[in-house]
Amino acid sequence: MRTIPVHPHHPTNPALSVATLDIYEPFGTRHTDAAVLILPGGGYGMLSSQEGEGYAGLFQLHGFRSYVLNYRLGSEGHRHPAMLEDAARALRLVRSRASTDGFHPNKILIIGSSAGGHLAATLLTKWDHGNPSHPDLVERESSRPDLGILCYPVITMTEQTHGGSRQNLLGENPSGPLLEELSAERHVSAETPPCFLWHTWEDPAVPVENVLVFASALRAAGVSFECHIYQDGGHGLGMKDGHPWSADLFRWLANRL
């Protein structure tokens, strides 16, 4: 594993140097032409290693080059849009490395869990094509993921949200327009990438309604998806207990890469 900065050095804004990418080389041979950007969960207050390094190990075994984003956090005093800026820049950076690192630039997945799922869903619905005239070649790249994977994600910032994630992301008493802007289900369009979604019925921290409302928005926009609601399991399952979600995911991916 090696680590690189996400943003170029910025002498007047040292906070940008906080975000980093951990790069993991593939072990397997099946999907060596694909890459995955991994956004760990942690309520925008910390980063879960099992949803970061743990997921990287899983994707490495399937041949993916894996990039774990250590994005800025609310617990460190950062607020939106810092996290989205980190995720968009990371996706552009990964895409810019396609020829060097040996994968196809249009086979880049994004996976996020819990608050990382919210960040992934935000990028899935707020990506852009890049700035073709920007002097930084990375900024010319699209920030659009080719496929999205959301694991027990926070989606909405309204009634069914996770309060800790909302506070760390938006601070105390965010305005109505800001809640609307960061509720990903409100911004799904026909250009949102296809998604694999999963949650558990008994999750006590992030209500299952989050994934259901996103699935409904994808359906209304005509975006293909697969959604699994497993009955058993608390929040933050990640790589624990041999849960079947990963087998379902890689079956889904086999028909799309």
TIMARFI-194001 format. One record per residue (C-alpha): residue number from 1; y, x, z; residue in one letter. Coordinates in nm, 4 decimals. Last residue first. Example, Ala and Ser with C-alpha at 12.3 -4.5 7.8 and 13.67 -1.06 7.14 Angstrom:
+------+----------+----------+----------+------+
| resi |        Y |        X |        Z | resn |
+------+----------+----------+----------+------+
|    2 |  -0.1060 |   1.3670 |   0.7140 |    s |
|    1 |  -0.4500 |   1.2300 |   0.7800 |    a |
+------+----------+----------+----------+------+
END
This chain:
+------+----------+----------+----------+------+
| resi |        Y |        X |        Z | resn |
+------+----------+----------+----------+------+
|  257 |  -0.4977 |  -1.7664 |  -1.6336 |    l |
|  256 |  -0.5099 |  -2.1441 |  -1.5964 |    r |
|  255 |  -0.8782 |  -2.2467 |  -1.5890 |    n |
|  254 |  -0.9837 |  -1.9740 |  -1.3448 |    a |
|  253 |  -0.6827 |  -2.0579 |  -1.1283 |    l |
|  252 |  -0.8265 |  -2.3936 |  -1.0231 |    w |
|  251 |  -1.1618 |  -2.2352 |  -0.9266 |    r |
|  250 |  -0.9628 |  -1.9672 |  -0.7457 |    f |
|  249 |  -0.7778 |  -2.2301 |  -0.5430 |    l |
|  248 |  -1.0832 |  -2.4361 |  -0.4475 |    d |
|  247 |  -1.2580 |  -2.1226 |  -0.3205 |    a |
|  246 |  -0.9407 |  -2.0298 |  -0.1299 |    s |
|  245 |  -0.9117 |  -2.3730 |   0.0330 |    w |
|  244 |  -1.2687 |  -2.3675 |   0.1694 |    p |
|  243 |  -1.1735 |  -2.2369 |   0.5201 |    h |
|  242 |  -1.3682 |  -1.9283 |   0.6236 |    g |
|  241 |  -1.2475 |  -1.9503 |   0.9843 |    d |
|  240 |  -0.9002 |  -1.8085 |   0.9422 |    k |
|  239 |  -0.7361 |  -1.6672 |   0.6291 |    m |
|  238 |  -0.4310 |  -1.8918 |   0.6443 |    g |
|  237 |  -0.4988 |  -2.1674 |   0.8967 |    l |
|  236 |  -0.1354 |  -2.1828 |   1.0076 |    g |
|  235 |  -0.1313 |  -2.5393 |   1.1388 |    h |
|  234 |  -0.4416 |  -2.7083 |   1.2734 |    g |
|  233 |  -0.7619 |  -2.7817 |   1.0893 |    g |
|  232 |  -0.9716 |  -3.0791 |   0.9881 |    d |
|  231 |  -0.9036 |  -3.3569 |   0.7381 |    q |
|  230 |  -0.8436 |  -3.1467 |   0.4305 |    y |
|  229 |  -0.5767 |  -3.2781 |   0.1952 |    i |
|  228 |  -0.6163 |  -3.1023 |  -0.1392 |    h |
|  227 |  -0.3630 |  -3.1335 |  -0.4222 |    c |
|  226 |  -0.3997 |  -3.0150 |  -0.7812 |    e |
|  225 |  -0.0923 |  -3.0147 |  -1.0003 |    f |
|  224 |   0.0426 |  -3.0960 |  -1.3460 |    s |
|  223 |   0.4146 |  -3.1654 |  -1.3809 |    v |
|  222 |   0.5059 |  -3.5047 |  -1.5310 |    g |
|  221 |   0.8249 |  -3.5383 |  -1.3271 |    a |
|  220 |   0.6950 |  -3.8388 |  -1.1309 |    a |
|  219 |   0.3696 |  -3.6572 |  -1.0592 |    r |
|  218 |   0.5533 |  -3.3480 |  -0.9354 |    l |
|  217 |   0.7675 |  -3.5664 |  -0.7074 |    a |
|  216 |   0.4586 |  -3.7383 |  -0.5653 |    s |
|  215 |   0.2944 |  -3.4014 |  -0.5022 |    a |
|  214 |   0.6076 |  -3.2890 |  -0.3195 |    f |
|  213 |   0.6084 |  -3.6036 |  -0.1058 |    v |
|  212 |   0.2414 |  -3.5559 |  -0.0213 |    l |
|  211 |   0.2847 |  -3.1892 |   0.0710 |    v |
|  210 |   0.5520 |  -3.2711 |   0.3270 |    n |
|  209 |   0.3797 |  -3.5910 |   0.4425 |    e |
|  208 |   0.1120 |  -3.3662 |   0.5943 |    v |
|  207 |   0.3450 |  -3.3155 |   0.8892 |    p |
|  206 |   0.4277 |  -2.9532 |   0.9747 |    v |
|  205 |   0.3469 |  -2.8679 |   1.3375 |    a |
|  204 |   0.0565 |  -3.0934 |   1.4394 |    p |
|  203 |  -0.1596 |  -3.0386 |   1.1273 |    d |
|  202 |  -0.4297 |  -3.3075 |   1.1589 |    e |
|  201 |  -0.4359 |  -3.4203 |   0.7967 |    w |
|  200 |  -0.4539 |  -3.0680 |   0.6646 |    t |
|  199 |  -0.2534 |  -2.9229 |   0.3759 |    h |
|  198 |  -0.3080 |  -2.7997 |   0.0225 |    w |
|  197 |  -0.1115 |  -2.7707 |  -0.2988 |    l |
|  196 |  -0.1851 |  -2.5989 |  -0.6303 |    f |
|  195 |   0.1154 |  -2.6150 |  -0.8604 |    c |
|  194 |   0.2215 |  -2.6329 |  -1.2241 |    p |
|  193 |   0.5697 |  -2.4845 |  -1.2819 |    p |
|  192 |   0.8861 |  -2.6980 |  -1.2400 |    t |
|  191 |   1.0355 |  -2.7510 |  -1.5852 |    e |
|  190 |   0.9764 |  -3.1296 |  -1.5833 |    a |
|  189 |   1.1911 |  -3.1420 |  -1.2727 |    s |
|  188 |   1.1460 |  -3.1158 |  -0.8959 |    v |
|  187 |   1.4784 |  -3.0988 |  -0.7109 |    h |
|  186 |   1.4584 |  -3.3729 |  -0.4461 |    r |
|  185 |   1.1095 |  -3.2661 |  -0.3324 |    e |
|  184 |   1.2537 |  -2.9243 |  -0.2464 |    a |
|  183 |   1.4723 |  -3.0484 |   0.0378 |    s |
|  182 |   1.7123 |  -2.7539 |   0.0597 |    l |
|  181 |   1.9992 |  -2.9105 |  -0.1371 |    e |
|  180 |   1.9632 |  -3.2438 |   0.0411 |    e |
|  179 |   1.9817 |  -3.0804 |   0.3842 |    l |
|  178 |   2.2883 |  -2.8905 |   0.2649 |    l |
|  177 |   2.4519 |  -3.2131 |   0.1400 |    p |
|  176 |   2.3877 |  -3.3793 |   0.4772 |    g |
|  175 |   2.5485 |  -3.0968 |   0.6706 |    s |
|  174 |   2.3573 |  -2.8554 |   0.8907 |    p |
|  173 |   2.3849 |  -2.9170 |   1.2668 |    n |
|  172 |   2.2717 |  -2.5781 |   1.4015 |    e |
|  171 |   2.1607 |  -2.3093 |   1.1577 |    g |
|  170 |   2.0331 |  -2.3580 |   0.8035 |    l |
|  169 |   1.7217 |  -2.1423 |   0.7709 |    l |
|  168 |   1.6425 |  -2.0731 |   1.1364 |    n |
|  167 |   1.7281 |  -2.4321 |   1.2330 |    q |
|  166 |   1.5268 |  -2.5842 |   0.9505 |    r |
|  165 |   1.2235 |  -2.3682 |   1.0205 |    s |
|  164 |   1.2331 |  -2.4565 |   1.3896 |    g |
|  163 |   1.2624 |  -2.8280 |   1.3184 |    g |
|  162 |   0.9650 |  -2.8555 |   1.0857 |    h |
|  161 |   1.0578 |  -3.1359 |   0.8448 |    t |
|  160 |   0.9434 |  -3.4982 |   0.8334 |    q |
|  159 |   1.2883 |  -3.6547 |   0.8890 |    e |
|  158 |   1.4900 |  -3.4452 |   0.6438 |    t |
|  157 |   1.4664 |  -3.0762 |   0.5463 |    m |
|  156 |   1.1733 |  -3.1437 |   0.3154 |    t |
|  155 |   0.9032 |  -2.9120 |   0.1881 |    i |
|  154 |   0.7495 |  -2.7206 |   0.4792 |    v |
|  153 |   0.4281 |  -2.6005 |   0.3268 |    p |
|  152 |   0.0662 |  -2.6375 |   0.4416 |    y |
|  151 |  -0.0224 |  -2.3823 |   0.1695 |    c |
|  150 |   0.1806 |  -2.4016 |  -0.1516 |    l |
|  149 |   0.0562 |  -2.2238 |  -0.4630 |    i |
|  148 |   0.2921 |  -2.2153 |  -0.7620 |    g |
|  147 |   0.2227 |  -2.1062 |  -1.1194 |    l |
|  146 |   0.4331 |  -1.9226 |  -1.3795 |    d |
|  145 |   0.7043 |  -1.8279 |  -1.1300 |    p |
|  144 |   1.0560 |  -1.8606 |  -1.2737 |    r |
|  143 |   1.3010 |  -1.5870 |  -1.1658 |    s |
|  142 |   1.3680 |  -1.4911 |  -1.5286 |    s |
|  141 |   1.4589 |  -1.1279 |  -1.5949 |    e |
|  140 |   1.8102 |  -1.0080 |  -1.6803 |    r |
|  139 |   1.8774 |  -0.9359 |  -1.3138 |    e |
|  138 |   1.6147 |  -0.6604 |  -1.3225 |    v |
|  137 |   1.8026 |  -0.4849 |  -1.6037 |    l |
|  136 |   2.1088 |  -0.4400 |  -1.3813 |    d |
|  135 |   2.4065 |  -0.4359 |  -1.6220 |    p |
|  134 |   2.3818 |  -0.8174 |  -1.6553 |    h |
|  133 |   2.4212 |  -0.9456 |  -2.0129 |    s |
|  132 |   2.0948 |  -1.1422 |  -2.0339 |    p |
|  131 |   2.1546 |  -1.3122 |  -1.6949 |    n |
|  130 |   1.8302 |  -1.4578 |  -1.5673 |    g |
|  129 |   1.6382 |  -1.7685 |  -1.6775 |    h |
|  128 |   1.6838 |  -1.9550 |  -1.3506 |    d |
|  127 |   1.4678 |  -2.0717 |  -1.0617 |    w |
|  126 |   1.5703 |  -2.3617 |  -0.8342 |    k |
|  125 |   1.2604 |  -2.5880 |  -0.8207 |    t |
|  124 |   0.9845 |  -2.3276 |  -0.7932 |    l |
|  123 |   1.2259 |  -2.1086 |  -0.5942 |    l |
|  122 |   1.2683 |  -2.3804 |  -0.3317 |    t |
|  121 |   0.8942 |  -2.4490 |  -0.3311 |    a |
|  120 |   0.8277 |  -2.0796 |  -0.2606 |    a |
|  119 |   1.0809 |  -2.0769 |   0.0240 |    l |
|  118 |   0.9285 |  -2.3940 |   0.1672 |    h |
|  117 |   0.5819 |  -2.2449 |   0.1365 |    g |
|  116 |   0.7070 |  -1.9362 |   0.3197 |    g |
|  115 |   0.8157 |  -2.1809 |   0.5905 |    a |
|  114 |   0.4524 |  -2.3037 |   0.6024 |    s |
|  113 |   0.2608 |  -2.0838 |   0.3585 |    s |
|  112 |   0.3808 |  -1.9397 |   0.0292 |    g |
|  111 |   0.2160 |  -1.8367 |  -0.2953 |    i |
|  110 |   0.3905 |  -1.7366 |  -0.6179 |    i |
|  109 |   0.1936 |  -1.6586 |  -0.9306 |    l |
|  108 |   0.2961 |  -1.4272 |  -1.2144 |    i |
|  107 |   0.1098 |  -1.4475 |  -1.5437 |    k |
|  106 |   0.4010 |  -1.4542 |  -1.7880 |    n |
|  105 |   0.4901 |  -1.0860 |  -1.7471 |    p |
|  104 |   0.1280 |  -0.9872 |  -1.8206 |    h |
|  103 |  -0.0046 |  -0.7134 |  -1.5945 |    f |
|  102 |  -0.0147 |  -0.3326 |  -1.5963 |    g |
|  101 |   0.2151 |  -0.1962 |  -1.3250 |    d |
|  100 |   0.4579 |  -0.0347 |  -1.5683 |    t |
|   99 |   0.4467 |  -0.3172 |  -1.8242 |    s |
|   98 |   0.4844 |  -0.5876 |  -1.5606 |    a |
|   97 |   0.7426 |  -0.4110 |  -1.3424 |    r |
|   96 |   1.0380 |  -0.6244 |  -1.4556 |    s |
|   95 |   0.8376 |  -0.9367 |  -1.3668 |    r |
|   94 |   0.7901 |  -0.8121 |  -1.0097 |    v |
|   93 |   1.1618 |  -0.7365 |  -0.9806 |    l |
|   92 |   1.2593 |  -1.0780 |  -1.1143 |    r |
|   91 |   1.0254 |  -1.2449 |  -0.8643 |    l |
|   90 |   1.1654 |  -1.0284 |  -0.5839 |    a |
|   89 |   1.5250 |  -1.1098 |  -0.6813 |    r |
|   88 |   1.4497 |  -1.4816 |  -0.6676 |    a |
|   87 |   1.2727 |  -1.4504 |  -0.3311 |    a |
|   86 |   1.5452 |  -1.2348 |  -0.1733 |    d |
|   85 |   1.8270 |  -1.4599 |  -0.2968 |    e |
|   84 |   1.6322 |  -1.7599 |  -0.1666 |    l |
|   83 |   1.6115 |  -1.5998 |   0.1786 |    m |
|   82 |   1.9810 |  -1.5070 |   0.1862 |    a |
|   81 |   2.0981 |  -1.8527 |   0.0685 |    p |
|   80 |   2.0474 |  -1.9708 |   0.3424 |    h |
|   79 |   2.0906 |  -1.8034 |   0.6796 |    r |
|   78 |   2.0501 |  -1.4565 |   0.8258 |    h |
|   77 |   2.1033 |  -1.3793 |   1.1947 |    g |
|   76 |   1.7892 |  -1.1736 |   1.2560 |    e |
|   75 |   1.5961 |  -1.4764 |   1.3832 |    s |
|   74 |   1.7020 |  -1.6522 |   1.0638 |    g |
|   73 |   1.5012 |  -1.4062 |   0.8613 |    l |
|   72 |   1.5432 |  -1.1820 |   0.5565 |    r |
|   71 |   1.2436 |  -1.1532 |   0.3255 |    y |
|   70 |   0.9429 |  -0.9243 |   0.3598 |    n |
|   69 |   0.7908 |  -1.0129 |   0.0240 |    l |
|   68 |   0.4234 |  -0.9284 |  -0.0264 |    v |
|   67 |   0.3377 |  -0.8130 |  -0.3799 |    y |
|   66 |  -0.0199 |  -0.8306 |  -0.5060 |    s |
|   65 |  -0.1698 |  -0.6900 |  -0.8243 |    r |
|   64 |  -0.4467 |  -0.9371 |  -0.8855 |    f |
|   63 |  -0.8074 |  -0.8319 |  -0.9455 |    g |
|   62 |  -0.9897 |  -1.1034 |  -0.7506 |    h |
|   61 |  -1.0511 |  -0.8775 |  -0.4496 |    l |
|   60 |  -0.6815 |  -0.7889 |  -0.4510 |    q |
|   59 |  -0.5998 |  -1.1594 |  -0.4199 |    f |
|   58 |  -0.7824 |  -1.1881 |  -0.0878 |    l |
|   57 |  -0.6406 |  -0.8605 |   0.0423 |    g |
|   56 |  -0.2876 |  -0.9726 |  -0.0454 |    a |
|   55 |  -0.3488 |  -1.2997 |   0.1398 |    y |
|   54 |  -0.4223 |  -1.1087 |   0.4595 |    g |
|   53 |  -0.1264 |  -0.8737 |   0.4099 |    e |
|   52 |   0.1064 |  -1.1720 |   0.3943 |    g |
|   51 |  -0.0308 |  -1.4967 |   0.5360 |    e |
|   50 |  -0.2402 |  -1.3025 |   0.7909 |    q |
|   49 |   0.0643 |  -1.0869 |   0.8686 |    s |
|   48 |   0.2827 |  -1.3858 |   0.9538 |    s |
|   47 |   0.6510 |  -1.3081 |   0.9078 |    l |
|   46 |   0.9020 |  -1.4026 |   1.1788 |    m |
|   45 |   1.1857 |  -1.6499 |   1.2360 |    g |
|   44 |   1.1952 |  -1.8341 |   0.9027 |    y |
|   43 |   0.9281 |  -2.0556 |   1.0619 |    g |
|   42 |   0.6647 |  -1.7864 |   1.0286 |    g |
|   41 |   0.5207 |  -1.8082 |   0.6811 |    g |
|   40 |   0.4436 |  -1.5266 |   0.4424 |    p |
|   39 |   0.5798 |  -1.5260 |   0.0850 |    l |
|   38 |   0.3311 |  -1.3646 |  -0.1548 |    i |
|   37 |   0.4214 |  -1.2744 |  -0.5135 |    l |
|   36 |   0.1056 |  -1.2649 |  -0.7247 |    v |
|   35 |   0.0216 |  -1.0641 |  -1.0359 |    a |
|   34 |  -0.1989 |  -1.1204 |  -1.3400 |    a |
|   33 |  -0.3603 |  -0.9045 |  -1.6121 |    d |
|   32 |  -0.6204 |  -0.7688 |  -1.3691 |    t |
|   31 |  -0.7593 |  -1.1167 |  -1.3113 |    h |
|   30 |  -1.1360 |  -1.0497 |  -1.3047 |    r |
|   29 |  -1.1681 |  -0.6799 |  -1.2205 |    t |
|   28 |  -1.1524 |  -0.6637 |  -0.8427 |    g |
|   27 |  -0.9780 |  -0.4017 |  -0.6305 |    f |
|   26 |  -0.6135 |  -0.4604 |  -0.7250 |    p |
|   25 |  -0.3290 |  -0.2392 |  -0.5935 |    e |
|   24 |  -0.1115 |  -0.3716 |  -0.3116 |    y |
|   23 |   0.2696 |  -0.3516 |  -0.3204 |    i |
|   22 |   0.4785 |  -0.4305 |  -0.0110 |    d |
|   21 |   0.8183 |  -0.5609 |  -0.1190 |    l |
|   20 |   1.1304 |  -0.5169 |   0.0941 |    t |
|   19 |   1.4288 |  -0.7191 |   0.2187 |    a |
|   18 |   1.6482 |  -0.5468 |   0.4784 |    v |
|   17 |   1.8512 |  -0.3459 |   0.2266 |    s |
|   16 |   2.0601 |  -0.6540 |   0.1462 |    l |
|   15 |   2.1980 |  -0.6490 |   0.5004 |    a |
|   14 |   2.3809 |  -0.3241 |   0.4126 |    p |
|   13 |   2.6481 |  -0.5203 |   0.2225 |    n |
|   12 |   2.9385 |  -0.2885 |   0.1364 |    t |
|   11 |   2.7184 |   0.0097 |   0.0442 |    p |
|   10 |   2.4796 |  -0.1974 |  -0.1713 |    h |
|    9 |   2.1547 |  -0.0171 |  -0.2458 |    h |
|    8 |   1.9591 |  -0.2125 |  -0.5054 |    p |
|    7 |   1.7781 |  -0.5206 |  -0.3760 |    h |
|    6 |   1.4049 |  -0.5615 |  -0.3188 |    v |
|    5 |   1.3413 |  -0.2239 |  -0.1589 |    p |
|    4 |   0.9972 |  -0.0670 |  -0.2196 |    i |
|    3 |   0.6866 |  -0.0433 |  -0.0024 |    t |
|    2 |   0.3521 |   0.1163 |  -0.0793 |    r |
|    1 |   0.0000 |   0.0000 |   0.0000 |    m |
+------+----------+----------+----------+------+
END
